[in-house]
Structures are given as C-alpha cells and as structure tokens.
Amino acid sequence: MAAITALIPALQAWGAFGEYMTDAAQRTILFWDVMRQRSTQYYAQKDKAVPHVLSFDAELVLDARTFDKPVNYLLVRIQPAQGLVVDPVKRPFVVVDPRAGHGPGIGGFKADSEIGVAMRAGHPCYFVGFTPEPMPGQTIEDIMNAEAVFLERVIELHPEAEGKPCVIGNCQAGWAVMLVAAIRPELFGPIIVPGSPLSYWAGVEGENPMRYTGGLAGGSWMTALTSDLGNGKFDGGHLVKNFENLNPSNTLWTKNYDLWSKVDTEGPRFIEFEKWWGGHVNLNGEEIQWIVDQLFVGNRLATGEIVTRKGERIDLRQIRSPIVCFCSKGDNITPPQQALGWIVDLYGSDNDILACGQTIVYSVHESVGHLGIFVSGGIAKKEHQEFASNIDLIDVLPPGLYEAVLTPKTADAANQEEIVGDWIVRFEPRTLDDVRDIVQPDPANERRFATVRRVSEINLGLYRTLFQPFVRASVNEQTAEWMKKSSLAELPFEIFSERNPLMQQVAQLAEQVRQQRKPVAPDNPFLEWQAKLSDGIIAALDGYRDQRDSRMEKIFLAIYSSPALQAMVGLGASDEPVRQKPGLDPEHVARIRERIAELKARIGEGGPREAAIRALVYIGMGSGADERTFNTLRQIRAENEELTLQAFKQIVREQYFNLRIDCEGALAAIPKMLSADRAVRTRMLEALHRTVEATGELTDEQAERLAQVEKLFSTGLPTAPPQKATSKAASKATLKAVPKTVPKAVRKAA
C-alpha cells in the first residue's frame, strides 16, 4: 500500500495524463472494494433463512412449508409506513414475485414500487415470497394450491373489503397467478400481470431471438440434464445468465464500466441492485421441467391443453376477474407479442370474449426494459399508480377488450378534483384485430415451433431412456455443489470475496485511497478518450449480439422450416392448424349461441336502477371509460349505500350484454323499467348528466346517445311543459330528431 501511495506524486508530475492515470488507478481500487462489498453482501444473504429485498416491514401470515403438501412459499402482510393509513373497506393487494432465478422482493424493492403505490392509495398489501431452497418433491400444482390457500386467508382477514383481492403477478409469477385464477376464479379480484409471458411462441422475426433457444438446444432434454447434474435441483443462476446473455454489452462491459467510471457515487446503488440480481434461488427438477415442457417449449397454457393431476383442464376463459396485461416494446424478455398473444390464441372473435364474460385490459409502453416494468420509479408513479388508483373502475368495466391510455393531467382538464395523480387513465374499447396488429400471428411460425415441441418430446424420451440413469448414478450432493460454485453465476462472487487472499487487503487500501482521492478534472482530454473507447467497446459487443441473434434465427428457420423434419415428427401430412383454437371449437360456439338466446329472453327484466345503468352504459359504449366518470359515479353510488360494488359490477355486465345482444330491443325496454314518477326520472337523468359530463365536452355521438336516452326517460309520462335543457351538450342534442332506429355509428360501436 505504501508503494501505491508513493506512486501518486510521481504520476501527478506527468500533467493531464498523470492526473488521469492517478484517478483511473484510484477508481480501480475503489471498484475492487465495491465488488468485495458485493461478495460480502452475497454470502450474508445466503446465510439468511429467508433472504429478500423488500424495503417494507412485514409480518408472517402463512408459511406453506408447514402445509400437508409443503412448498417453499410464504405469505406476509406489509406494515404501513409511518403516516400511511390503510382503509379496511378497500380491497387488499397481493403481490406475487417471480421465482425465475432471483430471490423475492422486487415488487417492493423501494418506496416507489407496486407495493408502495398501492399502500399510498390506502389498500392493505400482502406479499408472496419464497425461500432459496424448494421443499423436497414440491410441484407447480402444489404451489398453485398453496397460493389459493394464501388468497383464502387474505379474504378471511378482510371481511369488510369491497371486492376480492387484486393480485399482481410479476414476470414469471404472472402465468402462475393465471393458473390459479383459472382453477379458483372465485378468489380473485382484478389480476395485473406486468411483463408476464403467456404465449411463448409469439414474436417478430429479427426482434425476439430468445424464443429460439429451446429449439436450437434440441428441446427440454438439456433442462433435464442440468437438473440431474444438480442432484435433482436446477440452479436459478442459469436462468439469470440466460437473461444476461441477451445483452452482452451490458453484462460484459456497461454495468461494470458505469460503476468504475462513477465509483465515488455509484457504489451504493450498484450494491443495492446486486442484492436482488445476485440472490439466486433453486428449483426442483420436476418444477423447471414442467415449466419448460408445458409453457416455454410446449406453449400449452393459452389453448387449454394443461390438465392437473385431478383431471381439471386449465382454461383461461374460466377467469371471471378483469385481466390487466402491462408490457413494453423495449422488453426483450417478454415482448408484447408474448404478453398479449394468448388473447388471439384463446378467442375466436370479439363476441367470444363477451360470451365468456371476460374483461381484458392491455397497456403497451414504448420503451422501458423488462426490469424497468417492476423497478422503475417512473413506471411506479405512472402506470402502477394509475392501475392501483382505478382498480375499482377496472373491476366494473363491462366485458370486452380495452386499452389503457394514459394522458398527462393538464391545467384545463375538466373536473380536476376527480383526477388522481398527474395522469388521466382512459379505458378505450379495442377489438381482436387491434391485438392481432401487435402480435402478428403467423401460421408458418406456429408450425415451426410445433415441430420444436415434437423434437423436444423425442429427445427428452431418448435422454431419459439412454442417458439419465448413468448421469444420476454419477452425481451426488458434493459434485452438484462443486458445479454450482464453479458456474459463471457464482464464480465472480467467490473471486472478489475475502476468501480470496488477494482481496483481503482491498478494504484497507480503498480506505487509504478515499483519504487521498484525487479525481480528475472533468475537462481532462483523457476522460474523453475513455468515453470514446467505451462507446467503441459497446458498439462492438452490440454488433456481435446482432450477428449472433441473426445467425441463431437463420439456423432455427433453416432447421425447423424443413418440410422433411416436419413430416418426420408427424406435422407434414395435413395443412390443418398445428394447435387447437378453443374459441373456434364447435361445441363452444354452440354454447355461446345458447347463452345469447338465454340473455335475449331476459332483455326486458329489471327496474329503475337497471334502466339507469343500461342508459349510462349505452352512452359510454362507443368511447370507453375515464377515471373521472367513475369517480363521479362513485359519489352517486355512495348516496345509495345498499348497492355494493359487486352488485353494481353485476348489473353493469348484464346491461352491457343486453345492449350488445339486441341494442334496439334493450333501449326500447327502458321506459317500462323506469318509475312512473316524473320526479324520480328527473333525478336519475340529472345523475346521468353528472356522470357522462365528468370528462368535459361530449362528442357528437355521445350527445346523440344522450338525447335518445332523454327521450326514452320521457316516454310514457303525462305531457308536461317544456323544460330547460340540463346541459349544453343535451341542448345541442335535443334539437335533433330522435332516430326511429339506433344510429349507424351506434350500431357499429355496439
């Protein structure tokens, strides 16, 4: 250390170059010290029974390791921070973290997170995490059952809550939550699945290379081999390395360069993030094999091909809660095609979605990366805050497909008091064609991946028959541990830890450097050279990545587009689709027709309340829902306390169905459903005006619909003197003759 200290005056004598070299040498020592601290933190985390990165205090509610079929999952209740008040009437939020190689806690990594914004909105919050080691023999179905028990307990703890829990399934937890919701739909309120892959073959050529990995490896036999070499366990570090390999410039250079170049300030942030990124967890061999065979290679979720041990078919159409899919064009792990492709896989038409009574909302961010969906403070303050603040609006949206459109709150926005936060969220109706434009489904692509699935089944069978017995006989706990420690995911922590004699003096040396720190001047010419060199390295690594991805894609297409290979695995004899489309199944289509006939027969049922909600839904059908509309409606509903949120939701759904099935008949029935008392009708009409005008000026179509509703409300009453119009929009609209039939634009929207 004395020798290094003595070098500083000598280097200073070399002018700008010497000053730069002094700074670079000091930064290098401080960089080593940060890496040492990272390793120390890594081993400290490993020594904990339940390591996590939650920034909130929590209390244990249920430990699934004690269940009849134990799994390594836990349910904890998040304690409100000082000054935060939780409303017992508001529905609880349950955040489920992904078990995709990393430890738990990313959903509550900091104050501006999914948990943070939900708690600030007054919701009780729970978190589902896990321990690093799986319980012996645990399976995906066991985890599903445990998560169902967790939700039952949350519901028991909140008997006053107006609505079932909102469940957020991040990344790989998204498909796990959807599995449970398909089997136990009665336990769920709205479901939010940020960055969650649900359709695993989807993607765009030239953009989504990760989906080719399974095919180029020959299928899932490599997964079985890796689990066998781990003595029955799959090291989550392999999954982390797969993520890192997607962006070699960041993994091999940028992440460490950013730390080295800004080591005086970047250390704490780097160590905090590495606490989660480096906290690897294991999976049982049976778990990862199920995930790969059923989902990533098999792609069986969206088409209802997964069957549980009890013989229950997992059909996502059984989910009765609204589903919110949040994805990003900048996400190279779960691109929008994989987040939304399940919708076009599962449903044959827009009416199919309606007949199943499902509400699906999607939001596509333009640029944020995969991790940013969960950890970005900007995303938390915008998308996650709007979803949390408007979760009741999402819950009562009529069945159908919507896009969540967020616009900045401006000074001239109408009804400012009804806007929560800095953004206005609007749920605009969309069609399956809109989703198809994003997903870009391709039958030739599906045939290639179906070929991969068949090849995978063959290779896995060959491995299990010919090689697996010998591999398992040659592996024990010691060899598995040695392989884990020597892996690229674990080795860097070992190298930079104080177990390495060369690193034992780094802390003392770094402290000495801090005392004598001589940062280089910002205008030093060698700093500019350093930045240009870094840019060149990044460009070279990005070029390598692009060439690698292009080569992978070309090889994949060359192999799996082969008619000979497709014929060899049994896919060449017919031009029929390689996967069943549940929405096109003849029996399903027949059930839809029966359901429509049943609803049509009841179109005139209901009283004044149903009539008013039918009118409100009719006015808003063509333009979607705005948070201001719902907040105004919430105030009106508060004046009628006996109408619960769930009852209101049910009425909205029924009236929406009636309008979609027979719009003219549903409107014609309104006068008979209303009270004969003019005063009652007038009050109801005033409430309708308050609600539909909450967003400001009405469109021409809305005004025309409102005028038609006003006429319907006056039908069947004694003649009265003309009254002044209740709004400018209504005045404008009532000047027009009421059409004898539903307007063309209305029929199209309906």
N, C-alpha and C positions, 0 to 999 in steps of 0.2 A: 504494500500500500504506500509506503514511503517513496518507493521508486516511481510509482504513478503520480504521486503528488509533486515530485521533483520535475516531472516532465512538463508541467503546466507552464512555468515561466519560460522554458525553452521554446515551447510551441507558440507562446504569445509573441515572441520575437520575430516570427515569420509573417507578420502582418495579417491580412484578411484570411489567408489560407490557414495560418496558425490558429487564429481565433475560431475558424470553422472547425478545425480538427480537434481543438480543445472541447468545444461544445459537443461535437459528434462523439468523442470518447466518453464524455461525462453522460451523455444521453444513453450510450450503450450500457454503461454500468447501471444506470437507473432502470433501464429496460430489463436487464437481467434481474434486478431486485423485484420489479413488478411481477416478472414471471415466477420468481421464487415465492412471492406472496400468493400468487395464484395457486401454486402447487400446495403450499401450506393450507390454504383455504380448502382445496380439493380433498385433502386427506382428513381435515377436520370435519368436513361434510360427510365423508364416508363413514366416520366413526359414529355419527348420529343414528339413532334408531329410525327416525322419520325426517330425513333432510328435506327442506323445501325453501322456496324463495319468496314466500308471502311477506308482504310488508305490513300486514294487519295481524293483530292479536286474534286468536281463535281458541275455541273450546271444543273438545271432542264430544260428538253426539253418538256416533255408532262406529264400531270397529269391526269390519267384515271378516277379520281374521278369527273372530270368535263364532262365526255363523256355522250352521250344520255343514255347508259346503264352503269352507273358508277361502277367501281371496284377500289379496294384499291391498284392499281399498279401505279408505276411511272417510267418514262424513264429519265435517267440523262446521261450527257456526262462527261466523266472523263477528267480532266485537266492534261495535260502532266506535269510531274515534271520538275524542272529546269534542263536544259541541254538536255532534250529529244526532239527530232524533229519528228513530225508526217508527214508522206508522204501522201499528198492528193490523190495520184494515187493508193495507197494501199487500199485494201478492208477494211472496218470497221469491228471490232469485237463487238459483242453484248453478254454480259454475263448475263444469267438469273439465279437468285438464287432460291433455293428450298424453298417453303413455307411448311415446314414439321415440324412445331413446333417452330423453331428458327427464329430469326429476319434476315434481309438481310445483306449481305456484305462479306460472307465467300469467294466469288470469288475474292475479292480484299482486303483480310484480312491483307496482308503485301506486301512489295515490290516484293518478290519472290512469285508471285501468277499468276493466269491465266491472270488477267488484266496487271500485271507488265511485264510479258514476252511478251505479245502482243504489249504493248506500246514500249518496248525496241526494238522490231522488226520493229517499225515505223508505226504501224497500229493505226488509230483512234479507241478509245474504248468507248463503251456505257455500261450502267449497268441498268438492270431491277430489281427494288426492290419493296417493298410494305410496307404499314403501319400496325401497330399491329391489328387494328380492320377492319373487312370486311365491305363493304358497304351493307346496307340492301337489301336482295334479290339477291345479286350477285351470279352468277353460273359459273361453269367451262367454259361453252360456251362463256359467257360474257368476261371472262379473255382471252380466245383464240382470240376473236375479237379485244380486246384491244391490245394484243401483235402483231397482224397483223398490226394494225394502227401504232404501235411503229416502226415496220420494214419499213413500207411505208415512215415514216418520216426520218428514218436514210438514206434510199436510196435517198430521195429528197435532203438531206444535203450533199451528196457526189456524184454529177453528174460525176465527173472525175474518180471515183474509177473504177479500172479494175476488176470487179466482184461484185456479190451481197454479203451482209454481211455474215461473218462467225458467226454462232450462237452457243454458248456454253450453254447447259442446265445441270446444276449440279444436281445430285441425282434426287429428285422428279421433278425438273424442266425439266429433260430430256424427260419424257413422255409428259409433257405439250408442249414442243417445237415440238416434233414429231407430236402431234395432229394438231398443226397449220400448220406445213410443209405439212401434208397430204391434207389439205384443200386449202392452199395458197402456192403451191410449187414455184411459180414464185418469191417469196420474199426472197428466201434463197440461200446463197452460201453453203459451206460445213457446216455440222452440227456435233458438237462434244458433246457426251453425256457421261461424266465421272461418273462412279458409279451409273448409272441410271437403275432401274428395268423396263424391258419391257415385260418380260414373267414371270408371278407371281406364277405359279405352279411349275416351274422348280426347281431342286435341287437334291442333292445326299443324300440318306438315311445315317443317322449318322453324317451329317455335317451341314445341314441347317434347324434348328428347327423353325426359326421364321415363316416360311410359314405354320406351323401347327396351329398357334394361332387362326386364324379365324374359323377353323373347330372345335377346342376344345371349343370355345365360342358359338358354335351353329350358326355361321354366323354373319351377319351385324346388327342384331337387337340390339346388345349391343351398336353399334355406334349410332343408333337412340335414344336409351335410354340416352346415355351420352349427346347428343346434346339437348335433351328435358330437362334434369336436368340443363343444362347450359342456359336455356331460349332461345333456338334456336341457340346457339353458341357452338362450340366444342373447348375446351381449348387445345391449342397446347402442353401444359405441359404434357398431357397424351401421346403424341407421343414421347416426349423426354424421359419419364420414360420407355416406351417400349424399346427404344434404350439402355438405361442404364441397364435394366433388362437382356439384353443379356450377360452382363459381370459383374456379381455381385461382383467379387473380386476387379475389378477396381472401381466400383461405391461405394461399401461399405467400401473399405479399401485403395487400392493402391493410388487413386487420392489424398485422404486426407493425407495418410501416407507420400507420397512423398513431399507434402507441409510441413508437420510438421517436417520431418527429415532434410529438406534443407530450412527451413523457412527464413534464412538470405539472400538467393539469389533467391528463387523460387517464392516469393510473386508477383512481377510484372508480370511474365509470367502467373501465375495462374489467376490473376485478369483480365489480357487481354483476355485470352481464355474464362473465365466465362462471360465476357461481351457479347459474342455471345451465348455461350451454355445456359446461363440463361435467355436470352432475348426471352421469349415465346410470340407467337402470336396466335390469334384466327382464326378459320374458321367458316363460316356459316354451319349450319347443313346440308343444301342442298349440299354444296360443298363436305364435307367429306363423305356424304352418296353416292354421285356419284362416288367418288374415290374408296371407298371400294366395292360398288356393281359392278362397271364396270371394275375395274382393279384388286384390291388385292384378292377379292373373285371370281369375275366374269371372270377375265382374258380374256377380250373380245377385247383387243387392237390389238394383232398380227393377229388375224383371221378375222378382218374386220367386227366385229359384232356391233360396236358402230355407231349409227346413230344420227345426230344432229337434232335439232328442225326443221330445214329447209328440212330435209329428205336427207341430204348428208351423204353418208357412208364414214367413215374414214378408208381409205385403205392405209397402209404404202407404198404400191407399187407405189402410185402416187407421192411420193417424188422423185424429179429429182436431188437433190444435193447429193454429197458424204456424207455418214454417218460414223462417227468415233466412235466406242464403246471402251472406255477405262475402264477396270475393273481389279480386283485383286483377287488372290486366298486367300489373307488374309482378305478380306471383308466379314464379316458375316451378313451384312445388304443387300448388293446387290452382291451376289456371281456371278462368271462368268456365271453360268447356267441361272440366271435370266437376266443378261445383254445381253447374246447372244442367248438365247433360241428362241427369236422371229424370228430369221433368219430361223431356221428349221421349226418353226410353219407356216411361211408365204410362203416359197418357196418349190416347189416340186422337183426341180433339179437345177443344175448349169446353165443350159440353161434358166431356168425361170428367174434367176437374170439378165442374159444378155438381154433377151427379154424385160424385164421391164426397161432396160437402167439404172440400179442402180449400184452404186459403194459403196461397204461396206468395211470398214477397221476396224480391231479389234486389240487390244493390251491387253495382259493379264500380269499384274505384278505378281511377285512370292509371295510377302509377305505383301505389305503395307495394312494397315487397311482402313476402309471406310473414315474416316475423313482425313487420310493422302493423299487420292486422291486429295483433294481440298486444304489442308493447309500445306502439307509438302513442305519445301523449296527444298528438293532433287528432289521431283517429278516435281515441277515447273521448276527447272533448266534442267531437263532431258526431260520427256515426253511432258509437256506442251510447253516448248521452241521449241522442235523439231516439234510439230504439228503447232505451230504458224509460225515458220520459213519456213515451207514447205507446207503452206496451199494452195498455187497455184499449187504445184505438186499434192497434193491430189485432187484438183478440176479438173485436167485434166487427172487423171488416167482413163483408159478405164473401161467400166462397168465390174463388176465381184467382186469377194471376195478376199480380201488381208489381210495379217497380217503385222503389222508394227513391224519390227525387228530392234532394236537399238543396235549398237555395238560401243565400245569406239573408239575414234579417236586415231590412233597410229602415231608414227613419220614417219613410212614408208608408210603411206596411200597415194595413188595416188591423184594428183590434190588437194593438201591441201587447196588451195585458194578457192575451190568450196565447202568446208565443213563449215557449220555454227555451231559454238559451239564446245563442246567436244565430241559429239556423231554423228555417221553416221546413218541416218534412211534409211531403205530399205523396200519397199512395195512388199512383195513376194506373188505370187498368191496362193490361197488356194481353197479348194472345200468344199461343204456342208458336206462331210464326215469328214473333219477336225473339223468343228464346232460340228458335232454330237459327236465326241470323247470327246469334252469338256462338252457338255450339257447332254449327256447320256439320251436321251428321253426314256420314259417308258410308254407304253400304260396303264398298270395297275395303275401307279401313276396318269395319267390323269383321269382315271375313278373314282378314289377316290376323287380327287378334284372337278370333275364334280358333284359328289354326294354332296360334301360340298356346292356347288353353289345351288343345288336344295333345300337342307335342309335350307340354308340361306334364300331363297325366301319364303319358307313356314313359317319359324319362324318370319321373318320380317312382313309378312302379318298378322300373329296372333297377334304380338305385336301392330301393327298399329290399328287393329280392336278391340282388347280386353283391352289394357292397355294404349296406348298412350293418349287418351282423358283424363284419370284420372291423368296421370303424368303431362301433360301440365297444367291442371287446378290447380295443387298443387304447381306450380313453378312460381316465379316472379323474378324480377331483383335482389332483396335483397337476396333471397335464393341462386340464382346462384352465386352471388359474395361471399357469405359466403362459399359455397362449393369450390370455386376456391382458396380462401385464406387458407382453411384448407387442401388442397391437398398436397401430398408429394412433388410435384414440386414447390410449393410456400412456404410451411411452413418453410423450413430452412432459407429462406431469412428473414422472419418475426422474427424467434427466434434470429438470430445473428445481427439484426438491432438495432439501438439506440432507437427504440421504446420499446425495452425490457430494463427495468430499470437496470438489471444486467449487460448489455453491455455498459451502458453509461460511465462507468469509465475505460473501457478497453483501449481506446486510450491513456489516460494519464499514465496508468500503463505500457503499452507497450513502451512508450517513456522512462520511467524510466528504464525499462529492457534493452533497447538498450544502455543506458548510462552506465549500469553496466554489460554488456553482458560478460559472461564467457563461451565461447564454450569449449566443452570437447576435449581433445586430441584425434587425430584420432586412436591412438593405445589403447584407453581405452577398457578393456575387456567387459564392459557392452554394448558398441556400437555393438560389435559382437553378443552379446546375443540379442540385439534389432533387428538386421538384421535377425537372425535366427528365432526369434519369428514372425517377419513379413512374412518371407518365409513360415512358417507353417500356418499362417492365410490364406495367398493367396492360398496355396495348398488345404486347407480345403474348401475354397469357390469355387475354381475351381472344386474340386471333387463334391461338391454339385451341381454346374452348370451342370456338365457332367451327373450326375444321374438324375437331373431334366429333361434335354433335352432328355435323353434316355427314361425316363418314359413318357414324352409327346409324343414322336414318337410312342412308343408301344401302348399307348392308342388310338392315332389317327388312326394307322393302324388297330387296332382291331375293331374300330367302323366303319370306312369308307371303309374297305375291305369287310365288311359283304355283301354277296350276297342278303340277305334278305332286308337290308336297301337300297341297290342299286335298287332292284326291287320295293320297296315301293315308291321311288322317280321317277320311270319310266326309269331306266337305265339297267334293267335286262333282257329285252325282246330281245335284239339283241347284237351281237358281233361287230357291226359297231363302228367305232371310235366315241368318245363322242363329238369331236369338228370337225368342218369343216376345211379342209386344202385348203385355196384359191388356192394354186399352183396346186392342183390336180383337180380343177373344170373343167369339160369337155369343157365348153364354153371358159374358159381361155386358155386351151390347144389349142383349135381351133384358137383362136385369135393369139396365138404365131406362129402357123403354117402359118397363113396368113401373119403375119409380116415378117417371114423368107422368104417366097416366094416373097414378095414385095422387100425386100432388095436384094435378089439374082438377081432379074431382073435388078437392077441398079448397078451391081458389076463393070462394066466397065466405069462408069461415073467418071469424074474428070480430072484434068490437072496435070502438073508437081508437084505442091505443094501437091496435094492429093497423088500422086505416091510416093513422098519422105517420107511423113508421114506414108503411108502404109508400106513402106520398113522399116522405123525405128521401127514401132510397131511390125512388123514381127520378126525383130532381137531380140527385147526385150521380146517377149511374154512368153518365157519359163522361164525367170529369174527374172521378176519383174522390179521395178524402184528404182533408187538410187538418192538421192538428188544431187549428183554431175552430173549425167546425165541431170537432169532437169535444173540445174544452167547453164550448158554448152548450153543447148537448149535455155535457156532464152537469153543468149548473141546472139545466132544466130538469134533468133526471133527479137531482138532489131534492128538488121540490116535490118529487113523487117517490118517497123513500121506499115504498113497498116493492118497487121494481128493481130487482138486483141486477148486477152487471151480467150474470149468466142468463137471467131471464130476458134481458134486453138483447143479448147476443143471439139467443134462440129466435126471438121474434124477427130480428134483422135478417137472419138467414132464411127463415120461412118466407118473409115478404119478398126477399130478393129472388128466391126460387120461383115464387108466383109470377113475378114480373118477367123473368127470363123465359118461363114456360109459355105464358099467354099474357103478353103485356096489355093488350086491349081488354081482355076479359078481367084482368086484375084491376085495371083502372076503373072499368065500368062498375065493379062491385063496391068501390069505396063509398059512395053515398049511402048505400044500405047498411054499411058497417058503422057509420058515424051516428052520433047522438042527434036526436031531432031538435035539441035545444040550440037556438042560434047563438046564444052567448058562449056555450061550450065550444061550438065550432069556431067562433071568432077567436077565443083564447088559444085554441090549438093552431089556428092559422098564424096567429102572431108568433107563437113559438117556432113554427116552421120558418117564418121570415127571419127571426133572430138567428136561427141555425144556418140557413143557406147563405145569408148575407154576411156571415162572420169573416169570410175571406175578402170582402170588399165588393167591387162591382161584379155583377153577374154577367156571364157570357150570354149571347143571344139565345143559344139553345137552352141554357138554364132558365132564362127569363120566360121562354116559351113554355117550358115544362111547368114553371111556377104558375103561369097564367092558367094553364089547363087544370092544375090542382085547385086553384081558387074557384074555378067554375064547378068542379066536382064537389067542393065543400058547400057551394050554394045550391046545389041540386037537391030538390025535394023539400026545400024550406018555403014558407009563405013569402010572398013578394014583399020586399022592404025598400025604403028609399035608398037611392044610390049612395054609397059611402066613398069617402076619400081613399085613394089607394094607399096602402101601408108602406110602400117604398117606391123609389124612382124606377127601379127595375120592374116592379109589379105594374106601375102606371104605364110604362112603355109596353109591357107585355099585354096588358088587358085591352089596349087599343086594337089588337089583332083579333080577328075572328077565331074562336076556338075550333080547331080542326075536328071534323067528324070522326076521323081515324087518327091513329098515332102518326106523327110526322115521320117522314122517311129517315131523317137523321136520328130520330129517337129509336126507330126500329133497328137501325144499323148498330147503334150503341148498345141496345138491349139484347 
